[in-house]
Structure formats: C-alpha cells, structure tokens
Amino acid sequence: MIAWSSTTLDNLDIQTEAAKAHRQHCISNETLETIRKAHPVNLYTPNPVIRIGLFILTLICVNFSVGFVLLTTGINNENALRGGVVFCGLVCYGILEFAVREKKCYNSGINEALLWMATSLLSTGILFDFNSTTPSATTIAMVMLLLTTLATLRFADMVSAAGVYISLLALIFLQVLKWGNTGKMIMPFVIMGVSLAIYLIVTQGIKRHAFRHYRNSLTLLRILSLITLYLAGNYYVVRETSNTMFDLQLPPGQGIPGGWIFWILTVIIPLLYLYSGIRKKDAVLLRTGLILVSMVVFTVRCYHHLAPVEIAMVLAGIMLTGGAWALIKYLHTPKYGFTYKEADEASMADSMKIESLIIAQTFTPDQTQPPQNNFGGGSGGGGGASGEF
Amino acid sequence: MNIDTFSKLQKEGLISEEEMQRITTAENNRLFSLHWEIKTILYLGVLLLSGGLGILVYKNIDTIGHQVILLFIALVCIGSYVYCFKHRPPFSHEKTVSPNTFYDYALLLGSLTFVTFIGYLQFQYTAFGTAYGLATFIPLVVLFFTAYYFDHLGILSMAITNLAAWAGIAITPMQILSKNDFSNQTLIYTGIALGAALVLLAELSARRNFKSHFAFTYNNFGVNIFFISALAAMCIFDSPIYMLWFLLIAGAGYRCYTWAFRDRSFYFALLSVLYMYFGLSILIFRLLFSIRNDDGFILALFYTICSAIAVILLLINLNKKIKQ
C-alpha cells in the first residue's frame, strides 16, 4: 500500500491543521511548537520553487541516462531495445523506492519525476511495437489501467489517479463499442452512468478515515467524473464524436437523432452542479459548474447564432460584471454562511505575485521599430500599436 | 479545520480547554468564501466587455468615425483615473492597501485605455510622426507614475514590459524566448543593460525603503532578461569570446546567489543555480565538441547525467541551508 509511513502522514496532517488554527489565532505559538514536537514529520518536502527545479533536473538526468543505456544496448535489435526500456523503467522505480524509503522524499519533485518516468518507460516497453504488430487499443488501455492503479495506490499521485480514470473510461468505451449500433446509441448514457457512479462512490469514499491519505487523488477524481458526466451528454461532444468516430456523416446544420435530449442535458447539468454546489457549500461542484457554464455558451453558439459575437460578448460582459458587482455588494456582510472575504488559507498565487505576471502577459506592447526600418516613412508598418492593443 | 484532529490533540494534553473552545467556535462560524469565484466572474466580465466593445468598434468604424472613438476611449480613461484619484489611499513609501476590488480594476482599465489611446493616435494619425520611440515612451512614463502613485504591482509589470518594448525587447513571460531574435548582437547588449538596470532598481527600492515591495517584480524581470541574454551570447559569439560571457554569468550568478541568501528567497536561489548551471553546460559542450569531435558526444552525455545529479544534491542542500 502507500509508500510512506501512515503515522508520518497523519502527523503531517496534524501539523497542517495546527498551522491553520495558529493562523486564525486560535492557538498560541507555544502550543503550535509542542504539537510539532509531539508529532514529528521527517519527510523531505522542499519549497514549491525548489520542487520545480528538482523535477526538471531529475527529468534531465533520467532522460539522458535512458539515452545512454539504449545507446549501449544497441538500437538495431528490437528485443534488446524493448528490454532496455523496461530495464530503465524498473531502475527508475527502484531509485524511487529508495528515495522514498531512505531519503524520505515526499512531494519533492524528485519522486514525481521518477514515478512518471517509471510508468511511461514501463508502459512503452510493454506496449512496444513488436515485429510491426501494433497492440490493440484495448490492450493499451488495460496496461495503462494496471500501471496507473498500482502507482496511485502506492504513491497517492494525482496524475496517476487521472490516468486510472481516463484508461478506465477508455476501456469501457471500447467494450461498449463492440456491441455495434446499439452500443453507439447508448454510449453517452453508459459513460454518464459510469461517471455518476464513480462520482457518488468517490464522494462517499473521501470522507472515510481509511482513505485519508488519498484525499487529493479522490478530489481530482470527483472533478474529472463531474466533467466527463457533463461531456458525455453535451450536444457538441455527442454530435462531433458520432460524426467523426462512428461515420454518421452529418451535413453541417443537421442535428443528431434524439438531439433534444442532449440539448436539455447540455443546459441543465451545469446549472444542477451550481445549484447543489451552493446548497451543499461544495467548492468542487461550484467551480466545476462555473467552468462548465462557459461550455454551455460555447455549445449553443456553435449551432445557433442568436446574436453576432460582439453583441453577445458585450451583453455577457455586462451581465457578468453587473452580477459580480451585485454579489460583492450583497455579500458585504456575510449572508447564509457565504462571504466575499478571502479564505484563510495562504495561497501560492499570492506569494509568487502571479497576478502581476498574468497582467503583464495579457498586455503585450508592440516593440518599437528597429532603426533600420524607419526609412519607409510613417505610413508603412505602424510603429506604435496595432488595433487590438 | 478538522475538529476530530483537535479533540484528539486535546486528549493528548497538547492543547488547552480554552484553545479548543476557540477552535470549535471558529470552525462553527466559518464562512464559505466565494472570493475566488466572484473575482473570476468579474475578470471574465471585464475581458468580454472590453473585447466585445473592441470588435463592435472595429466593425462599425465607418459609421462611428475615429474622433468619436478616440473621444470615448479618452472619456473612459479619464473616468477611471478620476475614480481612482477620489478613492486612493494617501501616498506612502510603504505598501498601501487598496480600498476595494473595483479600485484595482478601475486603475487597470484607466492604464489600459491610456495605452490604447496613445497607440490609436499614433496608428491612425501618426501623431508622433516617425518618432516611434515617443509613442511608447509617453505610456511608459504614465504607467510608472501610476504604478508608484497608486501602488499597483500589476501596472508596474505593465510599465516594465513597456520599458523593455521601448528598448526593443519583448519580455512578457510567454514571449521572451519566442519573439526575440537573440542572434542579433544589439538585442543581447540591450538585454544585458536592461536586466542590470532593473536589478539595480530593485536594489535601490529595497535599500532606500521606497516601495520596497516592488523589488521582487523588478528583480524577477531583471534577473531573467539578464541571464537569458547572456546565455544567448554564450551560444552565438565565436571562440574564445564566449568564455568572457561565461565569466560574466558566473559573476552575476554569484551576486544573485548571495542576494538570494540575504533575502532568503528560494526563487532567486533556484534561478541563480539553474542559470549558472546552463552557462557552465554550454561552456563544457562547446569545449568538448571543439577538442574531441568523435567521443565528444559520449562525454557530453556523461557530463549531463553526472552534473544533473550533482545539481540535484546541491539544490537539496541549498533548500536546507536557506530554511535555517
């Protein structure tokens, strides 16, 4: 099961909770210190910035080592190449276990890089295009499912958890596809059903004490299942997938059979997410719903031109700005347990001053013309700015 | 906060009755924050509105006429600035707290429309003739003034990118590598000078304690543009001049490293280590390939593997050292 000692991870949780309580001035400095002493954490977790650096360097190191091994095993022999790749994957995994057990690496950048490299090397080795016979899609999905499930269980890694979910859905998709026309017809509903089932199971499981170390992976699964539940019923997705994958050959402008069901689903589901997100005060539901509302707008605009794009943009802009303004005014004093005040968690974005970088990015000044181009006079080129500035 | 965790801690005798009481009250009165959601909606709304209006104007330019549009832009700009002047906190050398969310956005809108106004004027009427520099210089001055007077980090970033554009370089995070032609020597010298100047500005703001929270932004742009230009120089200059550039990188990297330690900044420590490492790697690759052509490749491979491990160990050490 999980690679780190369960007690240490629990202690880490306790320390984070204590730090939170300290930030809200609920406990004193001395109490925080005694809690830290009583529940020590000996994991190596560097600062997020260093983590990124370690991740990049580990990737460089692993990639060059793999290249070196493959050079010596010989590129001409398919079997040797395959063996070399699998060998590298196993070595990666071995180093990962060593780093975790002896060096106590936890969220350090090194363990993520090693885990992802090990998974991808092993899967490449296993699924290698052997004697020019490409493995079937089902085989690929099954191998990926197996590898990512093992990786998730052992290291509670979020990316691996996403891999589990996607390969599972792919596997189900491929199985249903084998039923022929009936399969194609019920496909959206099968995927929706599976997503809903997984969402419900995960939402229940996340509260269980036994799964506490997998909380982040489970949260990611909740978000993913909400998204696939919506996408499987989205009119645009259903129409375009049927068109390209199932050879429906619809002319532009023509709808799919039973299209009205999907139109209803397209519009209703995000609103349902928003509604239950607000009712249950669930940030995952609320934020996913918000993002999916933009998907509704996109889908409707794709098939029905209600208004020219600029008018729609202006109207939507006025509505959103006005709505946000009204909400800020409304929540000036907290109502029904909602507030506009920032949550107490110190956010990573703040410490990196991300916002100012984003502003600098969205604002891109044109460079002044280099001197040698100035001879053309004022009319050409346009030195100051283009129209969209 | 998790009440179960704390009741367990209380049983262990680690927190007192009173503290437990406070935690329970805080947790029971905890509010669900919609801050992130509302801010996102607001930003999206502003983005859609300005984009939509832009297209609307663009499509109807024949019926509206340029003067009307210019007038409109000017009005929006003046309106925003007037709002900000009315609501601004008193000027201070320290960081000031913005009165509300709208204030920040109004300031942003005002600055953006001002830049648009000048750009429009130049594009349509070539108001500044062929003095292209002037068309970016005026916004530059206004942006810096706005950033300092109203204390806005976002506008400071805009001002710095504008300064770089005036000098002929693109330094927005996504374009610094894609838009610049680093085989151009003038660009490299400009980049080095600009980077050094920005770092100097950061040092000055911190030392004189004049808006010292701006130092990070100055440093961030300055350090990156400086090292990227110097690394580009190491790639394009002929032997043996590129070795001089390596010395420059090593010196500047050492300076950056000591400053990072002084300020306990993980970010700049990482930057200095990585940039110095890349500089050293370029030096070694060029040496290897010029001396031994045949085995150079294998040696370079070996060098990369070993040096990457060495830098990983160095970073781990560094992290421990800064934390102390």
HADDOCK unambig.tbl for C-alpha pairs under 7 A between the chains (distance, minus, plus):
assign (segid A and resid 14 and name CA) (segid B and resid 5 and name CA) 6.64 0.50 0.50
assign (segid A and resid 17 and name CA) (segid B and resid 1 and name CA) 5.90 0.50 0.50
assign (segid A and resid 17 and name CA) (segid B and resid 2 and name CA) 6.95 0.50 0.50
assign (segid A and resid 20 and name CA) (segid B and resid 1 and name CA) 6.94 0.50 0.50
assign (segid A and resid 21 and name CA) (segid B and resid 1 and name CA) 6.97 0.50 0.50
assign (segid A and resid 21 and name CA) (segid B and resid 23 and name CA) 6.91 0.50 0.50
assign (segid A and resid 26 and name CA) (segid B and resid 19 and name CA) 5.95 0.50 0.50
assign (segid A and resid 26 and name CA) (segid B and resid 22 and name CA) 5.55 0.50 0.50
assign (segid A and resid 26 and name CA) (segid B and resid 23 and name CA) 5.62 0.50 0.50
assign (segid A and resid 27 and name CA) (segid B and resid 19 and name CA) 5.61 0.50 0.50
assign (segid A and resid 31 and name CA) (segid B and resid 14 and name CA) 6.78 0.50 0.50
assign (segid A and resid 31 and name CA) (segid B and resid 15 and name CA) 6.28 0.50 0.50
assign (segid A and resid 34 and name CA) (segid B and resid 14 and name CA) 6.77 0.50 0.50
assign (segid A and resid 35 and name CA) (segid B and resid 14 and name CA) 6.19 0.50 0.50
assign (segid A and resid 46 and name CA) (segid B and resid 319 and name CA) 6.52 0.50 0.50
assign (segid A and resid 49 and name CA) (segid B and resid 266 and name CA) 6.51 0.50 0.50
assign (segid A and resid 49 and name CA) (segid B and resid 267 and name CA) 5.81 0.50 0.50
assign (segid A and resid 50 and name CA) (segid B and resid 266 and name CA) 6.73 0.50 0.50
assign (segid A and resid 50 and name CA) (segid B and resid 270 and name CA) 6.36 0.50 0.50
assign (segid A and resid 53 and name CA) (segid B and resid 270 and name CA) 6.87 0.50 0.50
assign (segid A and resid 54 and name CA) (segid B and resid 312 and name CA) 5.95 0.50 0.50
assign (segid A and resid 57 and name CA) (segid B and resid 308 and name CA) 5.74 0.50 0.50
assign (segid A and resid 57 and name CA) (segid B and resid 312 and name CA) 6.49 0.50 0.50
assign (segid A and resid 60 and name CA) (segid B and resid 308 and name CA) 6.89 0.50 0.50
assign (segid A and resid 61 and name CA) (segid B and resid 304 and name CA) 6.94 0.50 0.50
assign (segid A and resid 61 and name CA) (segid B and resid 305 and name CA) 4.94 0.50 0.50
assign (segid A and resid 61 and name CA) (segid B and resid 308 and name CA) 5.47 0.50 0.50
assign (segid A and resid 61 and name CA) (segid B and resid 309 and name CA) 6.68 0.50 0.50
assign (segid A and resid 64 and name CA) (segid B and resid 301 and name CA) 6.51 0.50 0.50
assign (segid A and resid 64 and name CA) (segid B and resid 305 and name CA) 6.09 0.50 0.50
assign (segid A and resid 65 and name CA) (segid B and resid 305 and name CA) 6.24 0.50 0.50
assign (segid A and resid 281 and name CA) (segid B and resid 32 and name CA) 6.73 0.50 0.50
assign (segid A and resid 310 and name CA) (segid B and resid 52 and name CA) 4.44 0.50 0.50
assign (segid A and resid 310 and name CA) (segid B and resid 53 and name CA) 6.92 0.50 0.50
assign (segid A and resid 310 and name CA) (segid B and resid 55 and name CA) 5.89 0.50 0.50
assign (segid A and resid 310 and name CA) (segid B and resid 56 and name CA) 5.80 0.50 0.50
assign (segid A and resid 311 and name CA) (segid B and resid 52 and name CA) 6.61 0.50 0.50
assign (segid A and resid 313 and name CA) (segid B and resid 48 and name CA) 5.28 0.50 0.50
assign (segid A and resid 313 and name CA) (segid B and resid 49 and name CA) 6.13 0.50 0.50
assign (segid A and resid 313 and name CA) (segid B and resid 52 and name CA) 4.85 0.50 0.50
assign (segid A and resid 314 and name CA) (segid B and resid 48 and name CA) 6.33 0.50 0.50
assign (segid A and resid 314 and name CA) (segid B and resid 49 and name CA) 4.69 0.50 0.50
assign (segid A and resid 314 and name CA) (segid B and resid 52 and name CA) 4.89 0.50 0.50
assign (segid A and resid 314 and name CA) (segid B and resid 53 and name CA) 6.31 0.50 0.50
assign (segid A and resid 316 and name CA) (segid B and resid 45 and name CA) 6.91 0.50 0.50
assign (segid A and resid 316 and name CA) (segid B and resid 48 and name CA) 6.97 0.50 0.50
assign (segid A and resid 317 and name CA) (segid B and resid 45 and name CA) 4.05 0.50 0.50
assign (segid A and resid 317 and name CA) (segid B and resid 46 and name CA) 6.11 0.50 0.50
assign (segid A and resid 317 and name CA) (segid B and resid 48 and name CA) 4.85 0.50 0.50
assign (segid A and resid 317 and name CA) (segid B and resid 49 and name CA) 4.32 0.50 0.50
assign (segid A and resid 318 and name CA) (segid B and resid 45 and name CA) 6.57 0.50 0.50
assign (segid A and resid 318 and name CA) (segid B and resid 49 and name CA) 6.47 0.50 0.50
assign (segid A and resid 320 and name CA) (segid B and resid 41 and name CA) 6.01 0.50 0.50
assign (segid A and resid 320 and name CA) (segid B and resid 42 and name CA) 6.33 0.50 0.50
assign (segid A and resid 320 and name CA) (segid B and resid 45 and name CA) 4.79 0.50 0.50
assign (segid A and resid 321 and name CA) (segid B and resid 42 and name CA) 5.07 0.50 0.50
assign (segid A and resid 321 and name CA) (segid B and resid 45 and name CA) 4.77 0.50 0.50
assign (segid A and resid 321 and name CA) (segid B and resid 46 and name CA) 6.44 0.50 0.50
assign (segid A and resid 324 and name CA) (segid B and resid 38 and name CA) 5.62 0.50 0.50
assign (segid A and resid 324 and name CA) (segid B and resid 41 and name CA) 6.23 0.50 0.50
assign (segid A and resid 324 and name CA) (segid B and resid 42 and name CA) 5.48 0.50 0.50
assign (segid A and resid 337 and name CA) (segid B and resid 31 and name CA) 4.90 0.50 0.50
assign (segid A and resid 337 and name CA) (segid B and resid 32 and name CA) 5.94 0.50 0.50
assign (segid A and resid 338 and name CA) (segid B and resid 31 and name CA) 5.43 0.50 0.50
assign (segid A and resid 338 and name CA) (segid B and resid 32 and name CA) 4.74 0.50 0.50
assign (segid A and resid 338 and name CA) (segid B and resid 33 and name CA) 5.92 0.50 0.50
assign (segid A and resid 338 and name CA) (segid B and resid 34 and name CA) 6.83 0.50 0.50
assign (segid A and resid 339 and name CA) (segid B and resid 31 and name CA) 6.07 0.50 0.50
assign (segid A and resid 339 and name CA) (segid B and resid 32 and name CA) 6.03 0.50 0.50
assign (segid A and resid 339 and name CA) (segid B and resid 33 and name CA) 4.95 0.50 0.50
assign (segid A and resid 339 and name CA) (segid B and resid 34 and name CA) 6.05 0.50 0.50
assign (segid A and resid 340 and name CA) (segid B and resid 33 and name CA) 5.69 0.50 0.50
assign (segid A and resid 340 and name CA) (segid B and resid 34 and name CA) 5.28 0.50 0.50
assign (segid A and resid 340 and name CA) (segid B and resid 35 and name CA) 4.80 0.50 0.50
assign (segid A and resid 341 and name CA) (segid B and resid 33 and name CA) 6.08 0.50 0.50
assign (segid A and resid 341 and name CA) (segid B and resid 35 and name CA) 5.94 0.50 0.50
assign (segid A and resid 342 and name CA) (segid B and resid 33 and name CA) 6.06 0.50 0.50
assign (segid A and resid 342 and name CA) (segid B and resid 35 and name CA) 5.42 0.50 0.50
assign (segid A and resid 343 and name CA) (segid B and resid 33 and name CA) 5.66 0.50 0.50
assign (segid A and resid 355 and name CA) (segid B and resid 154 and name CA) 6.86 0.50 0.50
assign (segid A and resid 356 and name CA) (segid B and resid 153 and name CA) 5.89 0.50 0.50
assign (segid A and resid 356 and name CA) (segid B and resid 154 and name CA) 3.97 0.50 0.50
assign (segid A and resid 356 and name CA) (segid B and resid 157 and name CA) 6.08 0.50 0.50
assign (segid A and resid 357 and name CA) (segid B and resid 157 and name CA) 6.79 0.50 0.50
assign (segid A and resid 359 and name CA) (segid B and resid 154 and name CA) 5.85 0.50 0.50
assign (segid A and resid 360 and name CA) (segid B and resid 154 and name CA) 6.91 0.50 0.50
assign (segid A and resid 360 and name CA) (segid B and resid 157 and name CA) 5.43 0.50 0.50
assign (segid A and resid 360 and name CA) (segid B and resid 158 and name CA) 5.07 0.50 0.50
assign (segid A and resid 360 and name CA) (segid B and resid 161 and name CA) 6.86 0.50 0.50
assign (segid A and resid 360 and name CA) (segid B and resid 172 and name CA) 6.11 0.50 0.50
assign (segid A and resid 361 and name CA) (segid B and resid 172 and name CA) 5.21 0.50 0.50
assign (segid A and resid 361 and name CA) (segid B and resid 173 and name CA) 6.25 0.50 0.50
assign (segid A and resid 361 and name CA) (segid B and resid 174 and name CA) 6.97 0.50 0.50
assign (segid A and resid 363 and name CA) (segid B and resid 158 and name CA) 6.88 0.50 0.50
assign (segid A and resid 364 and name CA) (segid B and resid 172 and name CA) 6.98 0.50 0.50
assign (segid A and resid 365 and name CA) (segid B and resid 162 and name CA) 6.13 0.50 0.50
assign (segid A and resid 365 and name CA) (segid B and resid 165 and name CA) 6.36 0.50 0.50
assign (segid A and resid 366 and name CA) (segid B and resid 165 and name CA) 6.51 0.50 0.50
assign (segid A and resid 367 and name CA) (segid B and resid 165 and name CA) 4.51 0.50 0.50
assign (segid A and resid 367 and name CA) (segid B and resid 166 and name CA) 6.39 0.50 0.50
assign (segid A and resid 367 and name CA) (segid B and resid 168 and name CA) 5.24 0.50 0.50
assign (segid A and resid 367 and name CA) (segid B and resid 169 and name CA) 6.50 0.50 0.50
assign (segid A and resid 367 and name CA) (segid B and resid 170 and name CA) 6.84 0.50 0.50
assign (segid A and resid 368 and name CA) (segid B and resid 132 and name CA) 6.17 0.50 0.50
assign (segid A and resid 368 and name CA) (segid B and resid 133 and name CA) 6.24 0.50 0.50
assign (segid A and resid 368 and name CA) (segid B and resid 165 and name CA) 6.27 0.50 0.50
assign (segid A and resid 368 and name CA) (segid B and resid 166 and name CA) 5.76 0.50 0.50
assign (segid A and resid 368 and name CA) (segid B and resid 168 and name CA) 5.62 0.50 0.50
assign (segid A and resid 369 and name CA) (segid B and resid 132 and name CA) 6.93 0.50 0.50
assign (segid A and resid 377 and name CA) (segid B and resid 130 and name CA) 6.74 0.50 0.50
assign (segid A and resid 378 and name CA) (segid B and resid 126 and name CA) 6.70 0.50 0.50
assign (segid A and resid 378 and name CA) (segid B and resid 129 and name CA) 6.15 0.50 0.50
assign (segid A and resid 378 and name CA) (segid B and resid 130 and name CA) 5.58 0.50 0.50
assign (segid A and resid 382 and name CA) (segid B and resid 123 and name CA) 5.82 0.50 0.50
assign (segid A and resid 383 and name CA) (segid B and resid 132 and name CA) 5.48 0.50 0.50
assign (segid A and resid 384 and name CA) (segid B and resid 119 and name CA) 5.37 0.50 0.50
assign (segid A and resid 384 and name CA) (segid B and resid 122 and name CA) 5.84 0.50 0.50
assign (segid A and resid 384 and name CA) (segid B and resid 123 and name CA) 6.20 0.50 0.50
assign (segid A and resid 384 and name CA) (segid B and resid 132 and name CA) 6.23 0.50 0.50
assign (segid A and resid 384 and name CA) (segid B and resid 135 and name CA) 5.59 0.50 0.50
assign (segid A and resid 384 and name CA) (segid B and resid 136 and name CA) 6.72 0.50 0.50
assign (segid A and resid 385 and name CA) (segid B and resid 119 and name CA) 4.85 0.50 0.50
assign (segid A and resid 385 and name CA) (segid B and resid 120 and name CA) 6.97 0.50 0.50
assign (segid A and resid 385 and name CA) (segid B and resid 123 and name CA) 6.17 0.50 0.50
assign (segid A and resid 386 and name CA) (segid B and resid 123 and name CA) 6.99 0.50 0.50
assign (segid A and resid 389 and name CA) (segid B and resid 116 and name CA) 5.78 0.50 0.50
